[in-house]
Amino acid sequence: MTQKLNLSNVFSLEATNLSARRGEDLIFEGVSFRLTSGEALVLTGKNGSGKSTLLRVVAGLLRQERGSVSFTDSHGSIHQRVGEVSHYLGHRNAMKSELTVAENLDFWRRFLGNTHDTPAFSIDDAAEAVGLDGITHLPFGYLSAGQQRRFAFAKLLVAHRPVWILDEPTAALDTSGDSLFAGLIETHRQRGGIVLAATHQPLALSDVRELRMTGFAGVSAGVWG
Ligand SMILES: Nc1ncnc2c1ncn2[C@@H]1O[C@H](COP(=O)(O)OP(=O)(O)OP(=O)(O)O)[C@@H](O)[C@H]1O
């Protein structure tokens, strides 16, 4: 991938020796990776292997059993609260069904604000970017599953975050949606953004690293990239 990065604006996301437990069970252990501006890491593995758990730990939504996650900004300052510099797109779309698309996106734009200098998209531009301009006046609950997923992704565009944490981002999407999301992710990377994604379907991304989660069977042997 051709990247035009300003090297004074390079940041990184680092996970060191992470392990996590759900209930009584250790789901993974010894997970380490380091991603710098423009890089993407894709988590693969069978159902229940711990992909969502790892994403939620990195986003700060679940506490790890051991290990650490940190973000180093372009000034070299280290942030332990990675969630504050990240967008997290989970299985659920995090939108209110009874509010219109525009109201939902406006809520997120105000709630998230902008933590960096990079300008974010307007709501109309974000809707256009996900291929759905002209219907932002509709209640979110009226939309098809694929349309809802597209607007959930538009949330990532209305406020800038350097790290995108994506759990099955293309679930429910048609073929054009797959390539549209891939394009938006690539643009984010070209602007220096970092992407951590879990997926069963291959994402059409260039130069991605893969971390194959092995779930319970892999706990004793660790998890490798
Ligand atoms: N709240 C919970 N309490 C106990 N176990 C849980 C809990 N949430 C998830 N688990 C278990 O943790 C394991 C990992 O789940 P996780 O959702 O991380 O897997 P995944 O790789 O993302 O799966 P999928 O591909 O199906 O989305 C599973 O065995 C699941 O049953």
The ligand as an SDF file (V2000), in Angstrom:
LIG
                    3D

 31 33  0  0  0  0  0  0  0  0999 V2000
  -20.1030  -13.0150   29.6900 N   0  0  0  0  0  0  0  0  0  0  0  0
  -19.4850  -14.1890   29.4590 C   0  0  0  0  0  0  0  0  0  0  0  0
  -19.3330  -15.1050   30.4230 N   0  0  0  0  0  0  0  0  0  0  0  0
  -18.7140  -16.2680   30.2010 C   0  0  0  0  0  0  0  0  0  0  0  0
  -18.2030  -16.6180   29.0020 N   0  0  0  0  0  0  0  0  0  0  0  0
  -18.3520  -15.7430   28.0030 C   0  0  0  0  0  0  0  0  0  0  0  0
  -18.9890  -14.4930   28.1670 C   0  0  0  0  0  0  0  0  0  0  0  0
  -18.9510  -13.8280   26.9830 N   0  0  0  0  0  0  0  0  0  0  0  0
  -18.3140  -14.6430   26.1300 C   0  0  0  0  0  0  0  0  0  0  0  0
  -17.9470  -15.7780   26.7250 N   0  0  0  0  0  0  0  0  0  0  0  0
  -17.2220  -16.8920   26.1210 C   0  0  0  0  0  0  0  0  0  0  0  0
  -15.9400  -16.4210   25.7280 O   0  0  0  0  0  0  0  0  0  0  0  0
  -15.5190  -17.1350   24.5760 C   0  0  0  0  0  0  0  0  0  0  0  0
  -15.0050  -16.1530   23.5500 C   0  0  0  0  0  0  0  0  0  0  0  0
  -16.0950  -15.3960   23.0300 O   0  0  0  0  0  0  0  0  0  0  0  0
  -15.8810  -14.2880   21.9140 P   0  0  0  0  0  0  0  0  0  0  0  0
  -17.1950  -13.6050   21.7420 O   0  0  0  0  0  0  0  0  0  0  0  0
  -14.7020  -13.4660   22.2780 O   0  0  0  0  0  0  0  0  0  0  0  0
  -15.5120  -15.1690   20.6450 O   0  0  0  0  0  0  0  0  0  0  0  0
  -15.3940  -14.7820   19.0990 P   0  0  0  0  0  0  0  0  0  0  0  0
  -14.1200  -15.3740   18.5950 O   0  0  0  0  0  0  0  0  0  0  0  0
  -15.5610  -13.3160   18.9340 O   0  0  0  0  0  0  0  0  0  0  0  0
  -16.6400  -15.5540   18.4900 O   0  0  0  0  0  0  0  0  0  0  0  0
  -17.5490  -15.2850   17.1780 P   0  0  0  0  0  0  0  0  0  0  0  0
  -16.7020  -15.6430   16.0030 O   0  0  0  0  0  0  0  0  0  0  0  0
  -18.6810  -16.2620   17.3640 O   0  0  0  0  0  0  0  0  0  0  0  0
  -18.0030  -13.8540   17.2060 O   0  0  0  0  0  0  0  0  0  0  0  0
  -16.6980  -17.9910   24.1110 C   0  0  0  0  0  0  0  0  0  0  0  0
  -16.4910  -19.3340   24.5160 O   0  0  0  0  0  0  0  0  0  0  0  0
  -17.8740  -17.3830   24.8600 C   0  0  0  0  0  0  0  0  0  0  0  0
  -18.8290  -18.3630   25.1550 O   0  0  0  0  0  0  0  0  0  0  0  0
  1  2  1  0
  2  3  1  0
  2  7  2  0
  3  4  2  0
  4  5  1  0
  5  6  2  0
  6  7  1  0
  6 10  1  0
  7  8  1  0
  8  9  2  0
  9 10  1  0
 10 11  1  0
 11 12  1  0
 11 30  1  0
 12 13  1  0
 13 14  1  0
 13 28  1  0
 14 15  1  0
 15 16  1  0
 16 17  2  0
 16 18  1  0
 16 19  1  0
 19 20  1  0
 20 21  2  0
 20 22  1  0
 20 23  1  0
 23 24  1  0
 24 25  2  0
 24 26  1  0
 24 27  1  0
 28 29  1  0
 28 30  1  0
 30 31  1  0
M  END
$$$$
